[in-house]
C-alpha cells in the first residue's frame, strides 16, 4: 500500500512574527502544540535560533532575538464547497 505525501498528519499551525519584518511566517507543522512551545521556550531561554520543520520537511530558522511573538494552534480542517460554512 502506498502512502501519499499529503497524508502527513498536520498537528498544529504556527505563526511567527519577526521584528522589523512586515509579514509573519505562517506554516503547518507535524509537531504538536506542546512540542512547538517547548522549542520556542528553549530558543528564547538559551538565545539559540528557533528551528522548526513544516509538513513538507522544510526547516524554518528564526534568530531568537528577532522573535516578536509565536502563535500556535491546532490546525483547522479545511472544508471545500458552498455548504462549508
PyMOL Python script that loads the backbone (N, CA, C, O; Angstrom):
from pymol import cmd

cmd.read_pdbstr("""\
ATOM      1  N   UNK A   1       0.839  -1.169   0.000  1.00  0.00           N
ATOM      2  CA  UNK A   1       0.000   0.000   0.000  1.00  0.00           C
ATOM      3  C   UNK A   1       0.891   1.241   0.000  1.00  0.00           C
ATOM      4  O   UNK A   1       1.820   1.340   0.801  1.00  0.00           O
ATOM      5  N   UNK A   2       0.616   2.160  -0.872  1.00  0.00           N
ATOM      6  CA  UNK A   2       1.425   3.375  -0.958  1.00  0.00           C
ATOM      7  C   UNK A   2       0.810   4.476  -0.106  1.00  0.00           C
ATOM      8  O   UNK A   2      -0.402   4.523   0.105  1.00  0.00           O
ATOM      9  N   UNK A   3       1.661   5.344   0.367  1.00  0.00           N
ATOM     10  CA  UNK A   3       1.220   6.473   1.191  1.00  0.00           C
ATOM     11  C   UNK A   3       1.498   7.749   0.420  1.00  0.00           C
ATOM     12  O   UNK A   3       2.617   7.980  -0.040  1.00  0.00           O
ATOM     13  N   UNK A   4       0.471   8.575   0.283  1.00  0.00           N
ATOM     14  CA  UNK A   4       0.633   9.849  -0.409  1.00  0.00           C
ATOM     15  C   UNK A   4       1.378  10.828   0.481  1.00  0.00           C
ATOM     16  O   UNK A   4       1.315  10.749   1.708  1.00  0.00           O
ATOM     17  N   UNK A   5       2.083  11.749  -0.157  1.00  0.00           N
ATOM     18  CA  UNK A   5       2.818  12.775   0.580  1.00  0.00           C
ATOM     19  C   UNK A   5       1.865  13.657   1.373  1.00  0.00           C
ATOM     20  O   UNK A   5       2.248  14.174   2.423  1.00  0.00           O
ATOM     21  N   UNK A   6       0.643  13.843   0.906  1.00  0.00           N
ATOM     22  CA  UNK A   6      -0.326  14.702   1.567  1.00  0.00           C
ATOM     23  C   UNK A   6      -0.959  14.045   2.789  1.00  0.00           C
ATOM     24  O   UNK A   6      -1.719  14.701   3.501  1.00  0.00           O
ATOM     25  N   UNK A   7      -0.669  12.766   3.057  1.00  0.00           N
ATOM     26  CA  UNK A   7      -1.264  12.068   4.181  1.00  0.00           C
ATOM     27  C   UNK A   7      -0.553  12.330   5.502  1.00  0.00           C
ATOM     28  O   UNK A   7      -0.861  11.684   6.504  1.00  0.00           O
ATOM     29  N   UNK A   8       0.400  13.274   5.522  1.00  0.00           N
ATOM     30  CA  UNK A   8       1.102  13.616   6.752  1.00  0.00           C
ATOM     31  C   UNK A   8       0.100  14.271   7.704  1.00  0.00           C
ATOM     32  O   UNK A   8      -0.630  15.184   7.316  1.00  0.00           O
ATOM     33  N   UNK A   9       0.071  13.804   8.935  1.00  0.00           N
ATOM     34  CA  UNK A   9      -0.868  14.348   9.919  1.00  0.00           C
ATOM     35  C   UNK A   9      -0.415  15.743  10.332  1.00  0.00           C
ATOM     36  O   UNK A   9       0.674  15.913  10.880  1.00  0.00           O
ATOM     37  N   UNK A  10      -1.243  16.725  10.069  1.00  0.00           N
ATOM     38  CA  UNK A  10      -0.945  18.100  10.448  1.00  0.00           C
ATOM     39  C   UNK A  10      -1.458  18.300  11.863  1.00  0.00           C
ATOM     40  O   UNK A  10      -2.660  18.214  12.111  1.00  0.00           O
ATOM     41  N   UNK A  11      -0.563  18.563  12.774  1.00  0.00           N
ATOM     42  CA  UNK A  11      -0.947  18.686  14.169  1.00  0.00           C
ATOM     43  C   UNK A  11      -1.151  20.119  14.611  1.00  0.00           C
ATOM     44  O   UNK A  11      -2.004  20.379  15.460  1.00  0.00           O
ATOM     45  N   UNK A  12      -0.396  21.059  14.063  1.00  0.00           N
ATOM     46  CA  UNK A  12      -0.540  22.435  14.511  1.00  0.00           C
ATOM     47  C   UNK A  12      -0.196  23.426  13.419  1.00  0.00           C
ATOM     48  O   UNK A  12       0.563  23.133  12.496  1.00  0.00           O
ATOM     49  N   UNK A  13      -0.776  24.601  13.552  1.00  0.00           N
ATOM     50  CA  UNK A  13      -0.485  25.706  12.647  1.00  0.00           C
ATOM     51  C   UNK A  13       0.326  26.720  13.451  1.00  0.00           C
ATOM     52  O   UNK A  13      -0.039  27.072  14.573  1.00  0.00           O
ATOM     53  N   UNK A  14       1.426  27.184  12.867  1.00  0.00           N
ATOM     54  CA  UNK A  14       2.347  28.068  13.574  1.00  0.00           C
ATOM     55  C   UNK A  14       2.437  29.403  12.838  1.00  0.00           C
ATOM     56  O   UNK A  14       2.546  29.449  11.613  1.00  0.00           O
ATOM     57  N   UNK A  15       2.390  30.482  13.611  1.00  0.00           N
ATOM     58  CA  UNK A  15       2.557  31.833  13.059  1.00  0.00           C
ATOM     59  C   UNK A  15       3.623  32.530  13.878  1.00  0.00           C
ATOM     60  O   UNK A  15       3.499  32.651  15.097  1.00  0.00           O
ATOM     61  N   UNK A  16       4.678  32.993  13.204  1.00  0.00           N
ATOM     62  CA  UNK A  16       5.793  33.646  13.879  1.00  0.00           C
ATOM     63  C   UNK A  16       5.933  35.064  13.337  1.00  0.00           C
ATOM     64  O   UNK A  16       6.038  35.270  12.128  1.00  0.00           O
ATOM     65  N   UNK A  17       5.932  36.039  14.246  1.00  0.00           N
ATOM     66  CA  UNK A  17       6.196  37.420  13.861  1.00  0.00           C
ATOM     67  C   UNK A  17       7.668  37.698  14.106  1.00  0.00           C
ATOM     68  O   UNK A  17       8.187  37.445  15.194  1.00  0.00           O
ATOM     69  N   UNK A  18       8.333  38.216  13.094  1.00  0.00           N
ATOM     70  CA  UNK A  18       9.744  38.545  13.189  1.00  0.00           C
ATOM     71  C   UNK A  18       9.863  40.064  13.272  1.00  0.00           C
ATOM     72  O   UNK A  18       9.245  40.779  12.483  1.00  0.00           O
ATOM     73  N   UNK A  19      10.653  40.557  14.220  1.00  0.00           N
ATOM     74  CA  UNK A  19      10.792  42.001  14.393  1.00  0.00           C
ATOM     75  C   UNK A  19      11.411  42.632  13.146  1.00  0.00           C
ATOM     76  O   UNK A  19      12.307  42.068  12.517  1.00  0.00           O
ATOM     77  N   UNK A  20      10.913  43.799  12.815  1.00  0.00           N
ATOM     78  CA  UNK A  20      11.355  44.587  11.659  1.00  0.00           C
ATOM     79  C   UNK A  20      11.094  43.928  10.309  1.00  0.00           C
ATOM     80  O   UNK A  20      11.729  44.265   9.310  1.00  0.00           O
ATOM     81  N   UNK A  21      10.151  42.983  10.290  1.00  0.00           N
ATOM     82  CA  UNK A  21       9.717  42.344   9.043  1.00  0.00           C
ATOM     83  C   UNK A  21       8.205  42.529   8.965  1.00  0.00           C
ATOM     84  O   UNK A  21       7.497  42.251   9.933  1.00  0.00           O
ATOM     85  N   UNK A  22       7.704  42.998   7.819  1.00  0.00           N
ATOM     86  CA  UNK A  22       6.293  43.349   7.685  1.00  0.00           C
ATOM     87  C   UNK A  22       5.351  42.155   7.743  1.00  0.00           C
ATOM     88  O   UNK A  22       4.260  42.265   8.303  1.00  0.00           O
ATOM     89  N   UNK A  23       5.741  41.027   7.185  1.00  0.00           N
ATOM     90  CA  UNK A  23       4.819  39.888   7.153  1.00  0.00           C
ATOM     91  C   UNK A  23       5.250  38.806   8.141  1.00  0.00           C
ATOM     92  O   UNK A  23       6.424  38.697   8.496  1.00  0.00           O
ATOM     93  N   UNK A  24       4.274  38.012   8.575  1.00  0.00           N
ATOM     94  CA  UNK A  24       4.523  36.920   9.500  1.00  0.00           C
ATOM     95  C   UNK A  24       4.872  35.658   8.726  1.00  0.00           C
ATOM     96  O   UNK A  24       4.582  35.548   7.534  1.00  0.00           O
ATOM     97  N   UNK A  25       5.497  34.708   9.413  1.00  0.00           N
ATOM     98  CA  UNK A  25       5.773  33.393   8.847  1.00  0.00           C
ATOM     99  C   UNK A  25       4.645  32.480   9.317  1.00  0.00           C
ATOM    100  O   UNK A  25       4.453  32.304  10.520  1.00  0.00           O
ATOM    101  N   UNK A  26       3.906  31.903   8.387  1.00  0.00           N
ATOM    102  CA  UNK A  26       2.798  31.021   8.725  1.00  0.00           C
ATOM    103  C   UNK A  26       3.008  29.694   8.013  1.00  0.00           C
ATOM    104  O   UNK A  26       3.225  29.658   6.802  1.00  0.00           O
ATOM    105  N   UNK A  27       2.943  28.599   8.772  1.00  0.00           N
ATOM    106  CA  UNK A  27       3.111  27.278   8.182  1.00  0.00           C
ATOM    107  C   UNK A  27       2.437  26.232   9.054  1.00  0.00           C
ATOM    108  O   UNK A  27       2.107  26.478  10.215  1.00  0.00           O
ATOM    109  N   UNK A  28       2.242  25.056   8.465  1.00  0.00           N
ATOM    110  CA  UNK A  28       1.665  23.934   9.187  1.00  0.00           C
ATOM    111  C   UNK A  28       2.780  22.991   9.570  1.00  0.00           C
ATOM    112  O   UNK A  28       3.670  22.704   8.769  1.00  0.00           O
ATOM    113  N   UNK A  29       2.730  22.514  10.791  1.00  0.00           N
ATOM    114  CA  UNK A  29       3.788  21.657  11.312  1.00  0.00           C
ATOM    115  C   UNK A  29       3.216  20.329  11.773  1.00  0.00           C
ATOM    116  O   UNK A  29       2.089  20.265  12.264  1.00  0.00           O
ATOM    117  N   UNK A  30       3.993  19.276  11.612  1.00  0.00           N
ATOM    118  CA  UNK A  30       3.601  17.961  12.114  1.00  0.00           C
ATOM    119  C   UNK A  30       3.892  17.843  13.605  1.00  0.00           C
ATOM    120  O   UNK A  30       3.521  16.850  14.232  1.00  0.00           O
ATOM    121  N   UNK A  31       4.555  18.854  14.181  1.00  0.00           N
ATOM    122  CA  UNK A  31       4.834  18.865  15.617  1.00  0.00           C
ATOM    123  C   UNK A  31       3.557  19.204  16.375  1.00  0.00           C
ATOM    124  O   UNK A  31       2.707  19.941  15.876  1.00  0.00           O
ATOM    125  N   UNK A  32       3.431  18.669  17.569  1.00  0.00           N
ATOM    126  CA  UNK A  32       2.273  19.000  18.396  1.00  0.00           C
ATOM    127  C   UNK A  32       2.476  20.393  19.010  1.00  0.00           C
ATOM    128  O   UNK A  32       3.586  20.925  19.010  1.00  0.00           O
ATOM    129  N   UNK A  33       1.403  20.965  19.523  1.00  0.00           N
ATOM    130  CA  UNK A  33       1.471  22.285  20.134  1.00  0.00           C
ATOM    131  C   UNK A  33       2.459  22.321  21.308  1.00  0.00           C
ATOM    132  O   UNK A  33       3.251  23.260  21.390  1.00  0.00           O
ATOM    133  N   UNK A  34       2.447  21.338  22.219  1.00  0.00           N
ATOM    134  CA  UNK A  34       3.442  21.364  23.303  1.00  0.00           C
ATOM    135  C   UNK A  34       4.888  21.266  22.800  1.00  0.00           C
ATOM    136  O   UNK A  34       5.782  21.867  23.396  1.00  0.00           O
ATOM    137  N   UNK A  35       5.129  20.527  21.727  1.00  0.00           N
ATOM    138  CA  UNK A  35       6.477  20.423  21.173  1.00  0.00           C
ATOM    139  C   UNK A  35       6.955  21.764  20.630  1.00  0.00           C
ATOM    140  O   UNK A  35       8.112  22.139  20.823  1.00  0.00           O
ATOM    141  N   UNK A  36       6.068  22.483  19.954  1.00  0.00           N
ATOM    142  CA  UNK A  36       6.416  23.802  19.424  1.00  0.00           C
ATOM    143  C   UNK A  36       6.679  24.772  20.577  1.00  0.00           C
ATOM    144  O   UNK A  36       7.646  25.533  20.544  1.00  0.00           O
ATOM    145  N   UNK A  37       5.825  24.742  21.586  1.00  0.00           N
ATOM    146  CA  UNK A  37       6.004  25.622  22.741  1.00  0.00           C
ATOM    147  C   UNK A  37       7.332  25.355  23.441  1.00  0.00           C
ATOM    148  O   UNK A  37       8.007  26.294  23.865  1.00  0.00           O
ATOM    149  N   UNK A  38       7.710  24.096  23.565  1.00  0.00           N
ATOM    150  CA  UNK A  38       8.978  23.742  24.190  1.00  0.00           C
ATOM    151  C   UNK A  38      10.147  24.271  23.371  1.00  0.00           C
ATOM    152  O   UNK A  38      11.104  24.805  23.932  1.00  0.00           O
ATOM    153  N   UNK A  39      10.080  24.129  22.047  1.00  0.00           N
ATOM    154  CA  UNK A  39      11.158  24.615  21.180  1.00  0.00           C
ATOM    155  C   UNK A  39      11.292  26.133  21.264  1.00  0.00           C
ATOM    156  O   UNK A  39      12.407  26.654  21.289  1.00  0.00           O
ATOM    157  N   UNK A  40      10.172  26.844  21.308  1.00  0.00           N
ATOM    158  CA  UNK A  40      10.201  28.308  21.399  1.00  0.00           C
ATOM    159  C   UNK A  40      10.770  28.738  22.749  1.00  0.00           C
ATOM    160  O   UNK A  40      11.620  29.626  22.812  1.00  0.00           O
ATOM    161  N   UNK A  41      10.308  28.116  23.817  1.00  0.00           N
ATOM    162  CA  UNK A  41      10.790  28.452  25.160  1.00  0.00           C
ATOM    163  C   UNK A  41      12.287  28.217  25.287  1.00  0.00           C
ATOM    164  O   UNK A  41      13.005  29.034  25.864  1.00  0.00           O
ATOM    165  N   UNK A  42      12.754  27.100  24.747  1.00  0.00           N
ATOM    166  CA  UNK A  42      14.180  26.782  24.798  1.00  0.00           C
ATOM    167  C   UNK A  42      15.007  27.798  24.002  1.00  0.00           C
ATOM    168  O   UNK A  42      16.065  28.236  24.453  1.00  0.00           O
ATOM    169  N   UNK A  43      14.515  28.168  22.815  1.00  0.00           N
ATOM    170  CA  UNK A  43      15.236  29.145  21.991  1.00  0.00           C
ATOM    171  C   UNK A  43      15.323  30.496  22.691  1.00  0.00           C
ATOM    172  O   UNK A  43      16.371  31.141  22.669  1.00  0.00           O
ATOM    173  N   UNK A  44      14.235  30.924  23.307  1.00  0.00           N
ATOM    174  CA  UNK A  44      14.240  32.209  23.997  1.00  0.00           C
ATOM    175  C   UNK A  44      15.129  32.179  25.245  1.00  0.00           C
ATOM    176  O   UNK A  44      15.788  33.170  25.560  1.00  0.00           O
ATOM    177  N   UNK A  45      15.147  31.058  25.947  1.00  0.00           N
ATOM    178  CA  UNK A  45      15.950  30.949  27.169  1.00  0.00           C
ATOM    179  C   UNK A  45      17.447  30.889  26.873  1.00  0.00           C
ATOM    180  O   UNK A  45      18.249  31.479  27.597  1.00  0.00           O
ATOM    181  N   UNK A  46      17.820  30.180  25.816  1.00  0.00           N
ATOM    182  CA  UNK A  46      19.247  29.991  25.518  1.00  0.00           C
ATOM    183  C   UNK A  46      19.805  31.019  24.543  1.00  0.00           C
ATOM    184  O   UNK A  46      21.016  31.231  24.484  1.00  0.00           O
ATOM    185  N   UNK A  47      18.917  31.660  23.775  1.00  0.00           N
ATOM    186  CA  UNK A  47      19.376  32.607  22.768  1.00  0.00           C
ATOM    187  C   UNK A  47      19.752  31.945  21.451  1.00  0.00           C
ATOM    188  O   UNK A  47      20.177  32.619  20.513  1.00  0.00           O
ATOM    189  N   UNK A  48      19.595  30.618  21.377  1.00  0.00           N
ATOM    190  CA  UNK A  48      19.858  29.899  20.123  1.00  0.00           C
ATOM    191  C   UNK A  48      18.710  30.123  19.149  1.00  0.00           C
ATOM    192  O   UNK A  48      17.596  30.418  19.582  1.00  0.00           O
ATOM    193  N   UNK A  49      18.952  29.991  17.834  1.00  0.00           N
ATOM    194  CA  UNK A  49      17.880  30.165  16.854  1.00  0.00           C
ATOM    195  C   UNK A  49      16.752  29.153  17.054  1.00  0.00           C
ATOM    196  O   UNK A  49      16.982  28.016  17.466  1.00  0.00           O
ATOM    197  N   UNK A  50      15.538  29.590  16.756  1.00  0.00           N
ATOM    198  CA  UNK A  50      14.373  28.708  16.768  1.00  0.00           C
ATOM    199  C   UNK A  50      14.369  27.939  15.456  1.00  0.00           C
ATOM    200  O   UNK A  50      14.359  28.543  14.383  1.00  0.00           O
ATOM    201  N   UNK A  51      14.377  26.622  15.532  1.00  0.00           N
ATOM    202  CA  UNK A  51      14.383  25.784  14.338  1.00  0.00           C
ATOM    203  C   UNK A  51      13.161  24.891  14.389  1.00  0.00           C
ATOM    204  O   UNK A  51      13.039  24.047  15.277  1.00  0.00           O
ATOM    205  N   UNK A  52      12.240  25.077  13.424  1.00  0.00           N
ATOM    206  CA  UNK A  52      11.036  24.258  13.317  1.00  0.00           C
ATOM    207  C   UNK A  52      10.960  23.683  11.904  1.00  0.00           C
ATOM    208  O   UNK A  52      11.563  24.227  10.978  1.00  0.00           O
ATOM    209  N   UNK A  53      10.227  22.593  11.739  1.00  0.00           N
ATOM    210  CA  UNK A  53      10.084  21.946  10.438  1.00  0.00           C
ATOM    211  C   UNK A  53       8.616  21.941  10.040  1.00  0.00           C
ATOM    212  O   UNK A  53       7.748  21.628  10.855  1.00  0.00           O
ATOM    213  N   UNK A  54       8.334  22.294   8.766  1.00  0.00           N
ATOM    214  CA  UNK A  54       6.952  22.266   8.299  1.00  0.00           C
ATOM    215  C   UNK A  54       6.604  20.864   7.803  1.00  0.00           C
ATOM    216  O   UNK A  54       7.443  19.963   7.820  1.00  0.00           O
ATOM    217  N   UNK A  55       5.352  20.690   7.360  1.00  0.00           N
ATOM    218  CA  UNK A  55       4.884  19.370   6.948  1.00  0.00           C
ATOM    219  C   UNK A  55       5.567  18.864   5.679  1.00  0.00           C
ATOM    220  O   UNK A  55       5.528  17.665   5.401  1.00  0.00           O
ATOM    221  N   UNK A  56       6.183  19.743   4.914  1.00  0.00           N
ATOM    222  CA  UNK A  56       6.883  19.325   3.694  1.00  0.00           C
ATOM    223  C   UNK A  56       8.349  19.021   3.948  1.00  0.00           C
ATOM    224  O   UNK A  56       9.075  18.646   3.026  1.00  0.00           O
ATOM    225  N   UNK A  57       8.790  19.179   5.186  1.00  0.00           N
ATOM    226  CA  UNK A  57      10.174  18.880   5.520  1.00  0.00           C
ATOM    227  C   UNK A  57      11.111  20.063   5.445  1.00  0.00           C
ATOM    228  O   UNK A  57      12.317  19.898   5.627  1.00  0.00           O
ATOM    229  N   UNK A  58      10.597  21.254   5.182  1.00  0.00           N
ATOM    230  CA  UNK A  58      11.435  22.458   5.133  1.00  0.00           C
ATOM    231  C   UNK A  58      11.681  22.968   6.537  1.00  0.00           C
ATOM    232  O   UNK A  58      10.785  22.950   7.380  1.00  0.00           O
ATOM    233  N   UNK A  59      12.907  23.425   6.786  1.00  0.00           N
ATOM    234  CA  UNK A  59      13.239  23.980   8.090  1.00  0.00           C
ATOM    235  C   UNK A  59      13.041  25.489   8.087  1.00  0.00           C
ATOM    236  O   UNK A  59      13.430  26.179   7.144  1.00  0.00           O
ATOM    237  N   UNK A  60      12.436  25.987   9.148  1.00  0.00           N
ATOM    238  CA  UNK A  60      12.262  27.416   9.350  1.00  0.00           C
ATOM    239  C   UNK A  60      13.175  27.784  10.518  1.00  0.00           C
ATOM    240  O   UNK A  60      13.039  27.242  11.615  1.00  0.00           O
ATOM    241  N   UNK A  61      14.108  28.709  10.277  1.00  0.00           N
ATOM    242  CA  UNK A  61      15.081  29.098  11.285  1.00  0.00           C
ATOM    243  C   UNK A  61      14.935  30.595  11.540  1.00  0.00           C
ATOM    244  O   UNK A  61      15.054  31.403  10.619  1.00  0.00           O
ATOM    245  N   UNK A  62      14.677  30.959  12.796  1.00  0.00           N
ATOM    246  CA  UNK A  62      14.494  32.356  13.171  1.00  0.00           C
ATOM    247  C   UNK A  62      15.423  32.655  14.351  1.00  0.00           C
ATOM    248  O   UNK A  62      15.403  31.932  15.347  1.00  0.00           O
ATOM    249  N   UNK A  63      16.237  33.711  14.251  1.00  0.00           N
ATOM    250  CA  UNK A  63      17.076  34.077  15.399  1.00  0.00           C
ATOM    251  C   UNK A  63      16.202  34.399  16.612  1.00  0.00           C
ATOM    252  O   UNK A  63      15.192  35.090  16.484  1.00  0.00           O
ATOM    253  N   UNK A  64      16.585  33.906  17.775  1.00  0.00           N
ATOM    254  CA  UNK A  64      15.773  34.069  18.985  1.00  0.00           C
ATOM    255  C   UNK A  64      15.528  35.542  19.323  1.00  0.00           C
ATOM    256  O   UNK A  64      14.447  35.893  19.795  1.00  0.00           O
ATOM    257  N   UNK A  65      16.518  36.402  19.087  1.00  0.00           N
ATOM    258  CA  UNK A  65      16.354  37.816  19.437  1.00  0.00           C
ATOM    259  C   UNK A  65      15.475  38.580  18.451  1.00  0.00           C
ATOM    260  O   UNK A  65      15.174  39.752  18.680  1.00  0.00           O
ATOM    261  N   UNK A  66      15.061  37.943  17.368  1.00  0.00           N
ATOM    262  CA  UNK A  66      14.198  38.593  16.376  1.00  0.00           C
ATOM    263  C   UNK A  66      12.749  38.123  16.455  1.00  0.00           C
ATOM    264  O   UNK A  66      11.914  38.572  15.669  1.00  0.00           O
ATOM    265  N   UNK A  67      12.435  37.223  17.393  1.00  0.00           N
ATOM    266  CA  UNK A  67      11.076  36.708  17.524  1.00  0.00           C
ATOM    267  C   UNK A  67      10.209  37.763  18.200  1.00  0.00           C
ATOM    268  O   UNK A  67      10.488  38.177  19.325  1.00  0.00           O
ATOM    269  N   UNK A  68       9.153  38.198  17.508  1.00  0.00           N
ATOM    270  CA  UNK A  68       8.193  39.135  18.085  1.00  0.00           C
ATOM    271  C   UNK A  68       7.175  38.387  18.918  1.00  0.00           C
ATOM    272  O   UNK A  68       6.990  38.687  20.098  1.00  0.00           O
ATOM    273  N   UNK A  69       6.514  37.413  18.312  1.00  0.00           N
ATOM    274  CA  UNK A  69       5.612  36.521  19.024  1.00  0.00           C
ATOM    275  C   UNK A  69       5.446  35.251  18.213  1.00  0.00           C
ATOM    276  O   UNK A  69       5.732  35.222  17.016  1.00  0.00           O
ATOM    277  N   UNK A  70       4.984  34.206  18.872  1.00  0.00           N
ATOM    278  CA  UNK A  70       4.702  32.932  18.217  1.00  0.00           C
ATOM    279  C   UNK A  70       3.292  32.525  18.604  1.00  0.00           C
ATOM    280  O   UNK A  70       2.960  32.452  19.787  1.00  0.00           O
ATOM    281  N   UNK A  71       2.465  32.260  17.604  1.00  0.00           N
ATOM    282  CA  UNK A  71       1.099  31.806  17.831  1.00  0.00           C
ATOM    283  C   UNK A  71       1.009  30.366  17.356  1.00  0.00           C
ATOM    284  O   UNK A  71       1.355  30.056  16.216  1.00  0.00           O
ATOM    285  N   UNK A  72       0.544  29.490  18.232  1.00  0.00           N
ATOM    286  CA  UNK A  72       0.444  28.071  17.899  1.00  0.00           C
ATOM    287  C   UNK A  72      -0.973  27.616  18.191  1.00  0.00           C
ATOM    288  O   UNK A  72      -1.529  27.927  19.244  1.00  0.00           O
ATOM    289  N   UNK A  73      -1.551  26.883  17.264  1.00  0.00           N
ATOM    290  CA  UNK A  73      -2.885  26.351  17.474  1.00  0.00           C
ATOM    291  C   UNK A  73      -3.104  25.101  16.651  1.00  0.00           C
ATOM    292  O   UNK A  73      -2.354  24.801  15.722  1.00  0.00           O
ATOM    293  N   UNK A  74      -4.135  24.393  17.010  1.00  0.00           N
ATOM    294  CA  UNK A  74      -4.481  23.195  16.256  1.00  0.00           C
ATOM    295  C   UNK A  74      -4.933  23.613  14.865  1.00  0.00           C
ATOM    296  O   UNK A  74      -5.663  24.591  14.701  1.00  0.00           O
ATOM    297  N   UNK A  75      -4.495  22.869  13.883  1.00  0.00           N
ATOM    298  CA  UNK A  75      -4.852  23.166  12.509  1.00  0.00           C
ATOM    299  C   UNK A  75      -6.311  22.808  12.274  1.00  0.00           C
ATOM    300  O   UNK A  75      -6.742  21.698  12.589  1.00  0.00           O
ATOM    301  N   UNK A  76      -7.071  23.746  11.720  1.00  0.00           N
ATOM    302  CA  UNK A  76      -8.487  23.512  11.442  1.00  0.00           C
ATOM    303  C   UNK A  76      -8.632  22.670  10.183  1.00  0.00           C
ATOM    304  O   UNK A  76      -7.853  22.799   9.238  1.00  0.00           O
ATOM    305  N   UNK A  77      -9.640  21.807  10.187  1.00  0.00           N
ATOM    306  CA  UNK A  77      -9.871  21.007   8.990  1.00  0.00           C
ATOM    307  C   UNK A  77     -10.389  21.919   7.889  1.00  0.00           C
ATOM    308  O   UNK A  77     -11.183  22.827   8.139  1.00  0.00           O
ATOM    309  N   UNK A  78      -9.941  21.673   6.695  1.00  0.00           N
ATOM    310  CA  UNK A  78     -10.319  22.533   5.576  1.00  0.00           C
ATOM    311  C   UNK A  78     -11.540  21.978   4.872  1.00  0.00           C
ATOM    312  O   UNK A  78     -11.591  20.805   4.503  1.00  0.00           O
ATOM    313  N   UNK A  79     -12.502  22.828   4.699  1.00  0.00           N
ATOM    314  CA  UNK A  79     -13.741  22.429   4.044  1.00  0.00           C
ATOM    315  C   UNK A  79     -13.773  23.030   2.653  1.00  0.00           C
ATOM    316  O   UNK A  79     -13.283  24.137   2.427  1.00  0.00           O
ATOM    317  N   UNK A  80     -14.347  22.298   1.740  1.00  0.00           N
ATOM    318  CA  UNK A  80     -14.428  22.744   0.368  1.00  0.00           C
ATOM    319  C   UNK A  80     -15.879  22.728  -0.077  1.00  0.00           C
ATOM    320  O   UNK A  80     -16.624  21.801   0.239  1.00  0.00           O
ATOM    321  N   UNK A  81     -16.276  23.761  -0.812  1.00  0.00           N
ATOM    322  CA  UNK A  81     -17.638  23.780  -1.358  1.00  0.00           C
ATOM    323  C   UNK A  81     -18.461  24.904  -0.796  1.00  0.00           C
ATOM    324  O   UNK A  81     -18.021  25.635   0.091  1.00  0.00           O
ATOM    325  N   UNK A  82     -19.678  25.041  -1.326  1.00  0.00           N
ATOM    326  CA  UNK A  82     -20.555  26.137  -0.927  1.00  0.00           C
ATOM    327  C   UNK A  82     -21.176  25.917   0.448  1.00  0.00           C
ATOM    328  O   UNK A  82     -21.462  26.889   1.147  1.00  0.00           O
ATOM    329  N   UNK A  83     -21.387  24.692   0.847  1.00  0.00           N
ATOM    330  CA  UNK A  83     -22.009  24.413   2.137  1.00  0.00           C
ATOM    331  C   UNK A  83     -21.016  24.247   3.253  1.00  0.00           C
ATOM    332  O   UNK A  83     -21.348  23.665   4.286  1.00  0.00           O
ATOM    333  N   UNK A  84     -19.803  24.740   3.082  1.00  0.00           N
ATOM    334  CA  UNK A  84     -18.728  24.514   4.056  1.00  0.00           C
ATOM    335  C   UNK A  84     -18.783  25.446   5.254  1.00  0.00           C
ATOM    336  O   UNK A  84     -18.085  25.201   6.238  1.00  0.00           O
ATOM    337  N   UNK A  85     -19.576  26.494   5.212  1.00  0.00           N
ATOM    338  CA  UNK A  85     -19.587  27.474   6.305  1.00  0.00           C
ATOM    339  C   UNK A  85     -20.152  26.926   7.515  1.00  0.00           C
ATOM    340  O   UNK A  85     -20.235  27.621   8.527  1.00  0.00           O
TER     341      UNK A  85
END
""", "prot")
cmd.dss("prot")
cmd.show_as("cartoon", "prot")
cmd.util.cbc("prot")
cmd.orient("prot")
